[in-house]
Amino acid sequence: MKVTSPTVLDQIGDTALLPLRRLGPHNGSRILLKLEDGNPTGSIKDRMALAMIEAAEADGRLRPGGRVVEYTGGSTGVSLALVCAVAGYKLDIVSSDAFAAEKLAHMRALGAEVHVIASDRGRMTEKLTRDMIEAARIIAADNGGFWTDQLNNTDQLQAYHAMADEIWAQTNGELDAFVQIVGTAASLRGNAERLRAYDDSITVVGIEPAESAVLSGHPTGAHKIDGVGAGFVVPLWHDKVADAIELVSTEEATAMAVALARTEGLFAGTSTGANVVVALRIAERLPPHSTIVTVLCDTGMKYLSK
């Protein structure tokens, strides 16, 4: 990306870390939220989109004036649309009506061509995920575009290593647990790898939808937590990524997202709601005065229609 003057991409990362006040645990522990809505598109996915594009440019997989292809629940697509708009790449996105309409509109506003796959009554399922992947594969084969293929792309891990460096500095190394929901598994894995390099006693907890808890050995199912819970064990996951996996229902995640907005003034989506549900659980299990970090994944402005 041969851009010498400052751009909006320079604003990715270095997000704030904020403690819960009224929703916090009662044993003196702290829950800190990494406010990823502070990124340019309001999402943690800005980090990985930039990392994937820069890595592809560096090794020649993506050349000036090229085309990019991806399947996405929305946030990755919006982030790729931002990066591609700045860098001058055309972008094909495969998404679905299962995801928030605001995300589809945002991608189009940034210049992406969006291909929408019909869902089963607005629910996330394994079939939908696989249909989206296949559609992206075909588009990339037809137009010669660079397929970022987020479920398999390890280039994004470095973006989350940098995020973990931020967390470590912001907590002054006083960190007992890190909690994150699993989509591609990259954000959990990347943060976990780097945080454990600092202190291998940190507890890492993954989360998946209770309705489709495949990482926990349960059958695949349907849920409505946007952008996570693919319905199968994703390639970037391995058993040592997390020390434990917690299950959260769509209903629990939605209720917590509403509570965050109304009691903390933090307006976020259901994936963030799930993160806070589990962070509160973990806080009660750890010794008093522990510090738990989790993620505000993206702004609730992406979910107003939901």
ABEGO torsion letter per residue (X at the ends): XBBABBBAAAABEGBBBBBBAAABBAAGBBBBBBBAAABAAGBAAAAAAAAAAAAAAAAGABBBGBBBBBBBAGAAAAAAAAAAAAAGBBBBBBBBAABBAAAAAAAAAAGBBBBBBBBBGGBBBAAAAAAAAAAAAAAAAAAGBBBAGAAABAAAAAAAAAAAAAAAAAAGGBBABBBBBBBAGAAAAAAAAAAAAABAABBBBBBBBAABBAAAGBBBBBBABBGBGAGBBBAABBAAABABBBBBBAAAAAAAAAAAAAAAGBBBBAAAAAAAAAAAAAAAABBBGBBBBBBBABBAAAAAAX
